[in-house]
Amino acid sequence: MKSERPIYVDTREAARLLGISPRTLDRFRVSGEGPVFHKFGKRVCYARTDLEDWAASRRRTSTADHDEVLRAGVAR
């Protein structure tokens, strides 16, 4: 049986799923820091899988972790 879960969600639902405000997600979209998004006409949507991938990419083990170090695969 196919899931009833929509593939694409709007900004409000994406923000809810990530536990952040829609305004923060808007700022992330403008700065390029946020998850990949899709434009359908004027409508901005997010694929659930892109949200999950983005959230996973922000996973850290301590507050001392730095993006550059994690990208290089080098532990401090």
mmCIF file of the N, C-alpha and C atoms, coordinates in Angstrom:
data_MODEL
# 
_entry.id   MODEL 
# 
loop_
_atom_site.group_PDB 
_atom_site.id 
_atom_site.type_symbol 
_atom_site.label_atom_id 
_atom_site.label_alt_id 
_atom_site.label_comp_id 
_atom_site.label_asym_id 
_atom_site.label_entity_id 
_atom_site.label_seq_id 
_atom_site.pdbx_PDB_ins_code 
_atom_site.Cartn_x 
_atom_site.Cartn_y 
_atom_site.Cartn_z 
_atom_site.occupancy 
_atom_site.B_iso_or_equiv 
_atom_site.pdbx_formal_charge 
_atom_site.auth_seq_id 
_atom_site.auth_comp_id 
_atom_site.auth_asym_id 
_atom_site.auth_atom_id 
_atom_site.pdbx_PDB_model_num 
ATOM 1   N N  . MET A 1 1  ? 0.838  -1.187 0.000   1.00 0.00 ? 1  MET A N  1 
ATOM 2   C CA . MET A 1 1  ? 0.000  0.000  0.000   1.00 0.00 ? 1  MET A CA 1 
ATOM 3   C C  . MET A 1 1  ? 0.879  1.245  0.000   1.00 0.00 ? 1  MET A C  1 
ATOM 4   N N  . LYS A 1 2  ? 0.582  2.200  -0.868  1.00 0.00 ? 2  LYS A N  1 
ATOM 5   C CA . LYS A 1 2  ? 1.361  3.422  -0.989  1.00 0.00 ? 2  LYS A CA 1 
ATOM 6   C C  . LYS A 1 2  ? 1.093  4.355  0.186   1.00 0.00 ? 2  LYS A C  1 
ATOM 7   N N  . SER A 1 3  ? 2.147  4.998  0.671   1.00 0.00 ? 3  SER A N  1 
ATOM 8   C CA . SER A 1 3  ? 2.033  5.933  1.780   1.00 0.00 ? 3  SER A CA 1 
ATOM 9   C C  . SER A 1 3  ? 1.230  7.158  1.351   1.00 0.00 ? 3  SER A C  1 
ATOM 10  N N  . GLU A 1 4  ? 0.468  7.706  2.279   1.00 0.00 ? 4  GLU A N  1 
ATOM 11  C CA . GLU A 1 4  ? -0.314 8.916  2.017   1.00 0.00 ? 4  GLU A CA 1 
ATOM 12  C C  . GLU A 1 4  ? 0.512  10.169 2.292   1.00 0.00 ? 4  GLU A C  1 
ATOM 13  N N  . ARG A 1 5  ? 1.738  9.992  2.675   1.00 0.00 ? 5  ARG A N  1 
ATOM 14  C CA . ARG A 1 5  ? 2.616  11.105 3.001   1.00 0.00 ? 5  ARG A CA 1 
ATOM 15  C C  . ARG A 1 5  ? 2.997  11.833 1.719   1.00 0.00 ? 5  ARG A C  1 
ATOM 16  N N  . PRO A 1 6  ? 2.770  13.152 1.629   1.00 0.00 ? 6  PRO A N  1 
ATOM 17  C CA . PRO A 1 6  ? 3.126  13.871 0.404   1.00 0.00 ? 6  PRO A CA 1 
ATOM 18  C C  . PRO A 1 6  ? 4.635  13.905 0.199   1.00 0.00 ? 6  PRO A C  1 
ATOM 19  N N  . ILE A 1 7  ? 5.048  13.876 -1.055  1.00 0.00 ? 7  ILE A N  1 
ATOM 20  C CA . ILE A 1 7  ? 6.479  13.942 -1.381  1.00 0.00 ? 7  ILE A CA 1 
ATOM 21  C C  . ILE A 1 7  ? 7.000  15.349 -1.136  1.00 0.00 ? 7  ILE A C  1 
ATOM 22  N N  . TYR A 1 8  ? 6.233  16.357 -1.518  1.00 0.00 ? 8  TYR A N  1 
ATOM 23  C CA . TYR A 1 8  ? 6.640  17.749 -1.381  1.00 0.00 ? 8  TYR A CA 1 
ATOM 24  C C  . TYR A 1 8  ? 5.806  18.437 -0.315  1.00 0.00 ? 8  TYR A C  1 
ATOM 25  N N  . VAL A 1 9  ? 6.465  19.316 0.450   1.00 0.00 ? 9  VAL A N  1 
ATOM 26  C CA . VAL A 1 9  ? 5.771  20.093 1.474   1.00 0.00 ? 9  VAL A CA 1 
ATOM 27  C C  . VAL A 1 9  ? 6.110  21.560 1.292   1.00 0.00 ? 9  VAL A C  1 
ATOM 28  N N  . ASP A 1 10 ? 5.244  22.425 1.793   1.00 0.00 ? 10 ASP A N  1 
ATOM 29  C CA . ASP A 1 10 ? 5.499  23.858 1.692   1.00 0.00 ? 10 ASP A CA 1 
ATOM 30  C C  . ASP A 1 10 ? 6.454  24.296 2.802   1.00 0.00 ? 10 ASP A C  1 
ATOM 31  N N  . THR A 1 11 ? 6.800  25.571 2.795   1.00 0.00 ? 11 THR A N  1 
ATOM 32  C CA . THR A 1 11 ? 7.770  26.102 3.754   1.00 0.00 ? 11 THR A CA 1 
ATOM 33  C C  . THR A 1 11 ? 7.312  25.902 5.185   1.00 0.00 ? 11 THR A C  1 
ATOM 34  N N  . ARG A 1 12 ? 6.061  26.155 5.451   1.00 0.00 ? 12 ARG A N  1 
ATOM 35  C CA . ARG A 1 12 ? 5.548  26.022 6.822   1.00 0.00 ? 12 ARG A CA 1 
ATOM 36  C C  . ARG A 1 12 ? 5.692  24.589 7.331   1.00 0.00 ? 12 ARG A C  1 
ATOM 37  N N  . GLU A 1 13 ? 5.313  23.612 6.510   1.00 0.00 ? 13 GLU A N  1 
ATOM 38  C CA . GLU A 1 13 ? 5.401  22.207 6.914   1.00 0.00 ? 13 GLU A CA 1 
ATOM 39  C C  . GLU A 1 13 ? 6.862  21.766 7.002   1.00 0.00 ? 13 GLU A C  1 
ATOM 40  N N  . ALA A 1 14 ? 7.704  22.228 6.089   1.00 0.00 ? 14 ALA A N  1 
ATOM 41  C CA . ALA A 1 14 ? 9.130  21.886 6.123   1.00 0.00 ? 14 ALA A CA 1 
ATOM 42  C C  . ALA A 1 14 ? 9.756  22.404 7.419   1.00 0.00 ? 14 ALA A C  1 
ATOM 43  N N  . ALA A 1 15 ? 9.430  23.626 7.774   1.00 0.00 ? 15 ALA A N  1 
ATOM 44  C CA . ALA A 1 15 ? 9.953  24.208 9.013   1.00 0.00 ? 15 ALA A CA 1 
ATOM 45  C C  . ALA A 1 15 ? 9.477  23.410 10.223  1.00 0.00 ? 15 ALA A C  1 
ATOM 46  N N  . ARG A 1 16 ? 8.219  23.016 10.218  1.00 0.00 ? 16 ARG A N  1 
ATOM 47  C CA . ARG A 1 16 ? 7.684  22.222 11.330  1.00 0.00 ? 16 ARG A CA 1 
ATOM 48  C C  . ARG A 1 16 ? 8.428  20.898 11.448  1.00 0.00 ? 16 ARG A C  1 
ATOM 49  N N  . LEU A 1 17 ? 8.664  20.250 10.317  1.00 0.00 ? 17 LEU A N  1 
ATOM 50  C CA . LEU A 1 17 ? 9.380  18.970 10.328  1.00 0.00 ? 17 LEU A CA 1 
ATOM 51  C C  . LEU A 1 17 ? 10.809 19.113 10.849  1.00 0.00 ? 17 LEU A C  1 
ATOM 52  N N  . LEU A 1 18 ? 11.443 20.242 10.556  1.00 0.00 ? 18 LEU A N  1 
ATOM 53  C CA . LEU A 1 18 ? 12.818 20.481 10.995  1.00 0.00 ? 18 LEU A CA 1 
ATOM 54  C C  . LEU A 1 18 ? 12.910 21.074 12.392  1.00 0.00 ? 18 LEU A C  1 
ATOM 55  N N  . GLY A 1 19 ? 11.786 21.535 12.921  1.00 0.00 ? 19 GLY A N  1 
ATOM 56  C CA . GLY A 1 19 ? 11.786 22.134 14.255  1.00 0.00 ? 19 GLY A CA 1 
ATOM 57  C C  . GLY A 1 19 ? 12.345 23.546 14.281  1.00 0.00 ? 19 GLY A C  1 
ATOM 58  N N  . ILE A 1 20 ? 12.197 24.264 13.173  1.00 0.00 ? 20 ILE A N  1 
ATOM 59  C CA . ILE A 1 20 ? 12.636 25.656 13.090  1.00 0.00 ? 20 ILE A CA 1 
ATOM 60  C C  . ILE A 1 20 ? 11.468 26.502 12.607  1.00 0.00 ? 20 ILE A C  1 
ATOM 61  N N  . SER A 1 21 ? 11.620 27.811 12.668  1.00 0.00 ? 21 SER A N  1 
ATOM 62  C CA . SER A 1 21 ? 10.528 28.682 12.222  1.00 0.00 ? 21 SER A CA 1 
ATOM 63  C C  . SER A 1 21 ? 10.551 28.810 10.697  1.00 0.00 ? 21 SER A C  1 
ATOM 64  N N  . PRO A 1 22 ? 9.384  29.073 10.100  1.00 0.00 ? 22 PRO A N  1 
ATOM 65  C CA . PRO A 1 22 ? 9.350  29.322 8.653   1.00 0.00 ? 22 PRO A CA 1 
ATOM 66  C C  . PRO A 1 22 ? 10.246 30.499 8.249   1.00 0.00 ? 22 PRO A C  1 
ATOM 67  N N  . ARG A 1 23 ? 10.331 31.492 9.098   1.00 0.00 ? 23 ARG A N  1 
ATOM 68  C CA . ARG A 1 23 ? 11.175 32.665 8.817   1.00 0.00 ? 23 ARG A CA 1 
ATOM 69  C C  . ARG A 1 23 ? 12.649 32.260 8.748   1.00 0.00 ? 23 ARG A C  1 
ATOM 70  N N  . THR A 1 24 ? 13.070 31.402 9.664   1.00 0.00 ? 24 THR A N  1 
ATOM 71  C CA . THR A 1 24 ? 14.459 30.912 9.636   1.00 0.00 ? 24 THR A CA 1 
ATOM 72  C C  . THR A 1 24 ? 14.711 30.137 8.351   1.00 0.00 ? 24 THR A C  1 
ATOM 73  N N  . LEU A 1 25 ? 13.768 29.319 7.956   1.00 0.00 ? 25 LEU A N  1 
ATOM 74  C CA . LEU A 1 25 ? 13.911 28.552 6.721   1.00 0.00 ? 25 LEU A CA 1 
ATOM 75  C C  . LEU A 1 25 ? 13.964 29.492 5.514   1.00 0.00 ? 25 LEU A C  1 
ATOM 76  N N  . ASP A 1 26 ? 13.178 30.564 5.533   1.00 0.00 ? 26 ASP A N  1 
ATOM 77  C CA . ASP A 1 26 ? 13.246 31.581 4.470   1.00 0.00 ? 26 ASP A CA 1 
ATOM 78  C C  . ASP A 1 26 ? 14.649 32.189 4.399   1.00 0.00 ? 26 ASP A C  1 
ATOM 79  N N  . ARG A 1 27 ? 15.209 32.546 5.550   1.00 0.00 ? 27 ARG A N  1 
ATOM 80  C CA . ARG A 1 27 ? 16.556 33.139 5.584   1.00 0.00 ? 27 ARG A CA 1 
ATOM 81  C C  . ARG A 1 27 ? 17.601 32.146 5.080   1.00 0.00 ? 27 ARG A C  1 
ATOM 82  N N  . PHE A 1 28 ? 17.471 30.884 5.477   1.00 0.00 ? 28 PHE A N  1 
ATOM 83  C CA . PHE A 1 28 ? 18.397 29.858 4.999   1.00 0.00 ? 28 PHE A CA 1 
ATOM 84  C C  . PHE A 1 28 ? 18.315 29.717 3.482   1.00 0.00 ? 28 PHE A C  1 
ATOM 85  N N  . ARG A 1 29 ? 17.116 29.823 2.936   1.00 0.00 ? 29 ARG A N  1 
ATOM 86  C CA . ARG A 1 29 ? 16.940 29.696 1.489   1.00 0.00 ? 29 ARG A CA 1 
ATOM 87  C C  . ARG A 1 29 ? 17.627 30.848 0.761   1.00 0.00 ? 29 ARG A C  1 
ATOM 88  N N  . VAL A 1 30 ? 17.494 32.053 1.282   1.00 0.00 ? 30 VAL A N  1 
ATOM 89  C CA . VAL A 1 30 ? 18.110 33.228 0.661   1.00 0.00 ? 30 VAL A CA 1 
ATOM 90  C C  . VAL A 1 30 ? 19.636 33.155 0.742   1.00 0.00 ? 30 VAL A C  1 
ATOM 91  N N  . SER A 1 31 ? 20.153 32.697 1.873   1.00 0.00 ? 31 SER A N  1 
ATOM 92  C CA . SER A 1 31 ? 21.606 32.650 2.068   1.00 0.00 ? 31 SER A CA 1 
ATOM 93  C C  . SER A 1 31 ? 22.254 31.416 1.442   1.00 0.00 ? 31 SER A C  1 
ATOM 94  N N  . GLY A 1 32 ? 21.439 30.427 1.089   1.00 0.00 ? 32 GLY A N  1 
ATOM 95  C CA . GLY A 1 32 ? 21.986 29.195 0.528   1.00 0.00 ? 32 GLY A CA 1 
ATOM 96  C C  . GLY A 1 32 ? 22.399 28.178 1.569   1.00 0.00 ? 32 GLY A C  1 
ATOM 97  N N  . GLU A 1 33 ? 22.103 28.452 2.840   1.00 0.00 ? 33 GLU A N  1 
ATOM 98  C CA . GLU A 1 33 ? 22.469 27.549 3.931   1.00 0.00 ? 33 GLU A CA 1 
ATOM 99  C C  . GLU A 1 33 ? 21.465 26.424 4.140   1.00 0.00 ? 33 GLU A C  1 
ATOM 100 N N  . GLY A 1 34 ? 20.290 26.560 3.589   1.00 0.00 ? 34 GLY A N  1 
ATOM 101 C CA . GLY A 1 34 ? 19.212 25.624 3.868   1.00 0.00 ? 34 GLY A CA 1 
ATOM 102 C C  . GLY A 1 34 ? 19.167 24.431 2.940   1.00 0.00 ? 34 GLY A C  1 
ATOM 103 N N  . PRO A 1 35 ? 18.136 23.633 3.113   1.00 0.00 ? 35 PRO A N  1 
ATOM 104 C CA . PRO A 1 35 ? 17.967 22.462 2.262   1.00 0.00 ? 35 PRO A CA 1 
ATOM 105 C C  . PRO A 1 35 ? 17.627 22.855 0.822   1.00 0.00 ? 35 PRO A C  1 
ATOM 106 N N  . VAL A 1 36 ? 17.906 21.952 -0.089  1.00 0.00 ? 36 VAL A N  1 
ATOM 107 C CA . VAL A 1 36 ? 17.548 22.141 -1.491  1.00 0.00 ? 36 VAL A CA 1 
ATOM 108 C C  . VAL A 1 36 ? 16.039 22.333 -1.581  1.00 0.00 ? 36 VAL A C  1 
ATOM 109 N N  . PHE A 1 37 ? 15.594 23.219 -2.452  1.00 0.00 ? 37 PHE A N  1 
ATOM 110 C CA . PHE A 1 37 ? 14.155 23.458 -2.609  1.00 0.00 ? 37 PHE A CA 1 
ATOM 111 C C  . PHE A 1 37 ? 13.781 23.418 -4.075  1.00 0.00 ? 37 PHE A C  1 
ATOM 112 N N  . HIS A 1 38 ? 12.487 23.362 -4.329  1.00 0.00 ? 38 HIS A N  1 
ATOM 113 C CA . HIS A 1 38 ? 11.953 23.323 -5.694  1.00 0.00 ? 38 HIS A CA 1 
ATOM 114 C C  . HIS A 1 38 ? 11.008 24.500 -5.867  1.00 0.00 ? 38 HIS A C  1 
ATOM 115 N N  . LYS A 1 39 ? 10.976 25.039 -7.083  1.00 0.00 ? 39 LYS A N  1 
ATOM 116 C CA . LYS A 1 39 ? 10.028 26.103 -7.413  1.00 0.00 ? 39 LYS A CA 1 
ATOM 117 C C  . LYS A 1 39 ? 9.045  25.555 -8.436  1.00 0.00 ? 39 LYS A C  1 
ATOM 118 N N  . PHE A 1 40 ? 7.783  25.616 -8.092  1.00 0.00 ? 40 PHE A N  1 
ATOM 119 C CA . PHE A 1 40 ? 6.705  25.251 -9.001  1.00 0.00 ? 40 PHE A CA 1 
ATOM 120 C C  . PHE A 1 40 ? 5.926  26.534 -9.242  1.00 0.00 ? 40 PHE A C  1 
ATOM 121 N N  . GLY A 1 41 ? 6.271  27.237 -10.319 1.00 0.00 ? 41 GLY A N  1 
ATOM 122 C CA . GLY A 1 41 ? 5.716  28.569 -10.517 1.00 0.00 ? 41 GLY A CA 1 
ATOM 123 C C  . GLY A 1 41 ? 6.296  29.473 -9.444  1.00 0.00 ? 41 GLY A C  1 
ATOM 124 N N  . LYS A 1 42 ? 5.437  30.114 -8.672  1.00 0.00 ? 42 LYS A N  1 
ATOM 125 C CA . LYS A 1 42 ? 5.887  30.959 -7.566  1.00 0.00 ? 42 LYS A CA 1 
ATOM 126 C C  . LYS A 1 42 ? 5.978  30.192 -6.253  1.00 0.00 ? 42 LYS A C  1 
ATOM 127 N N  . ARG A 1 43 ? 5.501  28.980 -6.259  1.00 0.00 ? 43 ARG A N  1 
ATOM 128 C CA . ARG A 1 43 ? 5.431  28.179 -5.032  1.00 0.00 ? 43 ARG A CA 1 
ATOM 129 C C  . ARG A 1 43 ? 6.776  27.512 -4.726  1.00 0.00 ? 43 ARG A C  1 
ATOM 130 N N  . VAL A 1 44 ? 7.232  27.669 -3.483  1.00 0.00 ? 44 VAL A N  1 
ATOM 131 C CA . VAL A 1 44 ? 8.454  27.021 -3.008  1.00 0.00 ? 44 VAL A CA 1 
ATOM 132 C C  . VAL A 1 44 ? 8.048  25.761 -2.258  1.00 0.00 ? 44 VAL A C  1 
ATOM 133 N N  . CYS A 1 45 ? 8.662  24.644 -2.637  1.00 0.00 ? 45 CYS A N  1 
ATOM 134 C CA . CYS A 1 45 ? 8.379  23.364 -1.984  1.00 0.00 ? 45 CYS A CA 1 
ATOM 135 C C  . CYS A 1 45 ? 9.680  22.647 -1.677  1.00 0.00 ? 45 CYS A C  1 
ATOM 136 N N  . TYR A 1 46 ? 9.591  21.751 -0.716  1.00 0.00 ? 46 TYR A N  1 
ATOM 137 C CA . TYR A 1 46 ? 10.736 20.939 -0.314  1.00 0.00 ? 46 TYR A CA 1 
ATOM 138 C C  . TYR A 1 46 ? 10.355 19.472 -0.412  1.00 0.00 ? 46 TYR A C  1 
ATOM 139 N N  . ALA A 1 47 ? 11.252 18.668 -0.959  1.00 0.00 ? 47 ALA A N  1 
ATOM 140 C CA . ALA A 1 47 ? 11.054 17.220 -0.957  1.00 0.00 ? 47 ALA A CA 1 
ATOM 141 C C  . ALA A 1 47 ? 11.431 16.721 0.435   1.00 0.00 ? 47 ALA A C  1 
ATOM 142 N N  . ARG A 1 48 ? 10.630 15.842 0.974   1.00 0.00 ? 48 ARG A N  1 
ATOM 143 C CA . ARG A 1 48 ? 10.916 15.306 2.306   1.00 0.00 ? 48 ARG A CA 1 
ATOM 144 C C  . ARG A 1 48 ? 12.303 14.676 2.375   1.00 0.00 ? 48 ARG A C  1 
ATOM 145 N N  . THR A 1 49 ? 12.699 13.986 1.322   1.00 0.00 ? 49 THR A N  1 
ATOM 146 C CA . THR A 1 49 ? 14.021 13.351 1.328   1.00 0.00 ? 49 THR A CA 1 
ATOM 147 C C  . THR A 1 49 ? 15.134 14.394 1.377   1.00 0.00 ? 49 THR A C  1 
ATOM 148 N N  . ASP A 1 50 ? 14.942 15.548 0.729   1.00 0.00 ? 50 ASP A N  1 
ATOM 149 C CA . ASP A 1 50 ? 15.937 16.623 0.786   1.00 0.00 ? 50 ASP A CA 1 
ATOM 150 C C  . ASP A 1 50 ? 16.030 17.201 2.196   1.00 0.00 ? 50 ASP A C  1 
ATOM 151 N N  . LEU A 1 51 ? 14.902 17.319 2.874   1.00 0.00 ? 51 LEU A N  1 
ATOM 152 C CA . LEU A 1 51 ? 14.903 17.808 4.256   1.00 0.00 ? 51 LEU A CA 1 
ATOM 153 C C  . LEU A 1 51 ? 15.657 16.843 5.159   1.00 0.00 ? 51 LEU A C  1 
ATOM 154 N N  . GLU A 1 52 ? 15.400 15.555 4.976   1.00 0.00 ? 52 GLU A N  1 
ATOM 155 C CA . GLU A 1 52 ? 16.084 14.538 5.788   1.00 0.00 ? 52 GLU A CA 1 
ATOM 156 C C  . GLU A 1 52 ? 17.583 14.545 5.512   1.00 0.00 ? 52 GLU A C  1 
ATOM 157 N N  . ASP A 1 53 ? 17.972 14.667 4.241   1.00 0.00 ? 53 ASP A N  1 
ATOM 158 C CA . ASP A 1 53 ? 19.398 14.710 3.876   1.00 0.00 ? 53 ASP A CA 1 
ATOM 159 C C  . ASP A 1 53 ? 20.081 15.936 4.472   1.00 0.00 ? 53 ASP A C  1 
ATOM 160 N N  . TRP A 1 54 ? 19.419 17.084 4.387   1.00 0.00 ? 54 TRP A N  1 
ATOM 161 C CA . TRP A 1 54 ? 19.995 18.317 4.921   1.00 0.00 ? 54 TRP A CA 1 
ATOM 162 C C  . TRP A 1 54 ? 20.157 18.216 6.433   1.00 0.00 ? 54 TRP A C  1 
ATOM 163 N N  . ALA A 1 55 ? 19.141 17.716 7.106   1.00 0.00 ? 55 ALA A N  1 
ATOM 164 C CA . ALA A 1 55 ? 19.225 17.561 8.557   1.00 0.00 ? 55 ALA A CA 1 
ATOM 165 C C  . ALA A 1 55 ? 20.362 16.611 8.926   1.00 0.00 ? 55 ALA A C  1 
ATOM 166 N N  . ALA A 1 56 ? 20.507 15.528 8.193   1.00 0.00 ? 56 ALA A N  1 
ATOM 167 C CA . ALA A 1 56 ? 21.578 14.564 8.472   1.00 0.00 ? 56 ALA A CA 1 
ATOM 168 C C  . ALA A 1 56 ? 22.954 15.194 8.246   1.00 0.00 ? 56 ALA A C  1 
ATOM 169 N N  . SER A 1 57 ? 23.061 16.095 7.268   1.00 0.00 ? 57 SER A N  1 
ATOM 170 C CA . SER A 1 57 ? 24.355 16.726 6.980   1.00 0.00 ? 57 SER A CA 1 
ATOM 171 C C  . SER A 1 57 ? 24.774 17.696 8.078   1.00 0.00 ? 57 SER A C  1 
ATOM 172 N N  . ARG A 1 58 ? 23.849 18.094 8.923   1.00 0.00 ? 58 ARG A N  1 
ATOM 173 C CA . ARG A 1 58 ? 24.139 19.034 10.001  1.00 0.00 ? 58 ARG A CA 1 
ATOM 174 C C  . ARG A 1 58 ? 24.376 18.315 11.329  1.00 0.00 ? 58 ARG A C  1 
ATOM 175 N N  . ARG A 1 59 ? 24.487 17.030 11.281  1.00 0.00 ? 59 ARG A N  1 
ATOM 176 C CA . ARG A 1 59 ? 24.699 16.213 12.479  1.00 0.00 ? 59 ARG A CA 1 
ATOM 177 C C  . ARG A 1 59 ? 26.100 16.454 13.033  1.00 0.00 ? 59 ARG A C  1 
ATOM 178 N N  . ARG A 1 60 ? 26.197 16.627 14.320  1.00 0.00 ? 60 ARG A N  1 
ATOM 179 C CA . ARG A 1 60 ? 27.478 16.897 14.985  1.00 0.00 ? 60 ARG A CA 1 
ATOM 180 C C  . ARG A 1 60 ? 27.577 16.050 16.252  1.00 0.00 ? 60 ARG A C  1 
ATOM 181 N N  . THR A 1 61 ? 28.807 15.850 16.698  1.00 0.00 ? 61 THR A N  1 
ATOM 182 C CA . THR A 1 61 ? 29.016 15.130 17.948  1.00 0.00 ? 61 THR A CA 1 
ATOM 183 C C  . THR A 1 61 ? 29.360 16.065 19.094  1.00 0.00 ? 61 THR A C  1 
ATOM 184 N N  . SER A 1 62 ? 29.768 17.302 18.776  1.00 0.00 ? 62 SER A N  1 
ATOM 185 C CA . SER A 1 62 ? 30.037 18.289 19.823  1.00 0.00 ? 62 SER A CA 1 
ATOM 186 C C  . SER A 1 62 ? 29.878 19.684 19.241  1.00 0.00 ? 62 SER A C  1 
ATOM 187 N N  . THR A 1 63 ? 29.811 20.658 20.116  1.00 0.00 ? 63 THR A N  1 
ATOM 188 C CA . THR A 1 63 ? 29.701 22.041 19.650  1.00 0.00 ? 63 THR A CA 1 
ATOM 189 C C  . THR A 1 63 ? 31.015 22.551 19.075  1.00 0.00 ? 63 THR A C  1 
ATOM 190 N N  . ALA A 1 64 ? 32.096 21.810 19.279  1.00 0.00 ? 64 ALA A N  1 
ATOM 191 C CA . ALA A 1 64 ? 33.401 22.194 18.749  1.00 0.00 ? 64 ALA A CA 1 
ATOM 192 C C  . ALA A 1 64 ? 33.600 21.736 17.307  1.00 0.00 ? 64 ALA A C  1 
ATOM 193 N N  . ASP A 1 65 ? 32.693 20.898 16.783  1.00 0.00 ? 65 ASP A N  1 
ATOM 194 C CA . ASP A 1 65 ? 32.813 20.445 15.398  1.00 0.00 ? 65 ASP A CA 1 
ATOM 195 C C  . ASP A 1 65 ? 32.695 21.636 14.453  1.00 0.00 ? 65 ASP A C  1 
ATOM 196 N N  . HIS A 1 66 ? 33.535 21.643 13.431  1.00 0.00 ? 66 HIS A N  1 
ATOM 197 C CA . HIS A 1 66 ? 33.509 22.703 12.431  1.00 0.00 ? 66 HIS A CA 1 
ATOM 198 C C  . HIS A 1 66 ? 33.192 22.099 11.079  1.00 0.00 ? 66 HIS A C  1 
ATOM 199 N N  . ASP A 1 67 ? 32.440 22.817 10.263  1.00 0.00 ? 67 ASP A N  1 
ATOM 200 C CA . ASP A 1 67 ? 32.069 22.327 8.943   1.00 0.00 ? 67 ASP A CA 1 
ATOM 201 C C  . ASP A 1 67 ? 33.289 21.954 8.109   1.00 0.00 ? 67 ASP A C  1 
ATOM 202 N N  . GLU A 1 68 ? 34.320 22.799 8.127   1.00 0.00 ? 68 GLU A N  1 
ATOM 203 C CA . GLU A 1 68 ? 35.497 22.538 7.304   1.00 0.00 ? 68 GLU A CA 1 
ATOM 204 C C  . GLU A 1 68 ? 36.156 21.228 7.710   1.00 0.00 ? 68 GLU A C  1 
ATOM 205 N N  . VAL A 1 69 ? 36.231 20.988 8.996   1.00 0.00 ? 69 VAL A N  1 
ATOM 206 C CA . VAL A 1 69 ? 36.863 19.772 9.495   1.00 0.00 ? 69 VAL A CA 1 
ATOM 207 C C  . VAL A 1 69 ? 36.037 18.556 9.114   1.00 0.00 ? 69 VAL A C  1 
ATOM 208 N N  . LEU A 1 70 ? 34.728 18.658 9.258   1.00 0.00 ? 70 LEU A N  1 
ATOM 209 C CA . LEU A 1 70 ? 33.862 17.523 8.932   1.00 0.00 ? 70 LEU A CA 1 
ATOM 210 C C  . LEU A 1 70 ? 33.885 17.223 7.444   1.00 0.00 ? 70 LEU A C  1 
ATOM 211 N N  . ARG A 1 71 ? 33.901 18.263 6.619   1.00 0.00 ? 71 ARG A N  1 
ATOM 212 C CA . ARG A 1 71 ? 33.929 18.047 5.166   1.00 0.00 ? 71 ARG A CA 1 
ATOM 213 C C  . ARG A 1 71 ? 35.222 17.366 4.739   1.00 0.00 ? 71 ARG A C  1 
ATOM 214 N N  . ALA A 1 72 ? 36.315 17.725 5.406   1.00 0.00 ? 72 ALA A N  1 
ATOM 215 C CA . ALA A 1 72 ? 37.607 17.144 5.050   1.00 0.00 ? 72 ALA A CA 1 
ATOM 216 C C  . ALA A 1 72 ? 37.757 15.732 5.608   1.00 0.00 ? 72 ALA A C  1 
ATOM 217 N N  . GLY A 1 73 ? 36.863 15.354 6.515   1.00 0.00 ? 73 GLY A N  1 
ATOM 218 C CA . GLY A 1 73 ? 36.932 14.026 7.096   1.00 0.00 ? 73 GLY A CA 1 
ATOM 219 C C  . GLY A 1 73 ? 38.020 13.899 8.153   1.00 0.00 ? 73 GLY A C  1 
ATOM 220 N N  . VAL A 1 74 ? 38.462 15.045 8.684   1.00 0.00 ? 74 VAL A N  1 
ATOM 221 C CA . VAL A 1 74 ? 39.518 15.042 9.684   1.00 0.00 ? 74 VAL A CA 1 
ATOM 222 C C  . VAL A 1 74 ? 38.916 15.375 11.026  1.00 0.00 ? 74 VAL A C  1 
ATOM 223 N N  . ALA A 1 75 ? 39.202 14.553 12.017  1.00 0.00 ? 75 ALA A N  1 
ATOM 224 C CA . ALA A 1 75 ? 38.699 14.818 13.372  1.00 0.00 ? 75 ALA A CA 1 
ATOM 225 C C  . ALA A 1 75 ? 39.714 15.679 14.120  1.00 0.00 ? 75 ALA A C  1 
ATOM 226 N N  . ARG A 1 76 ? 39.213 16.616 14.891  1.00 0.00 ? 76 ARG A N  1 
ATOM 227 C CA . ARG A 1 76 ? 40.107 17.439 15.709  1.00 0.00 ? 76 ARG A CA 1 
ATOM 228 C C  . ARG A 1 76 ? 40.375 16.781 17.012  1.00 0.00 ? 76 ARG A C  1 
# 
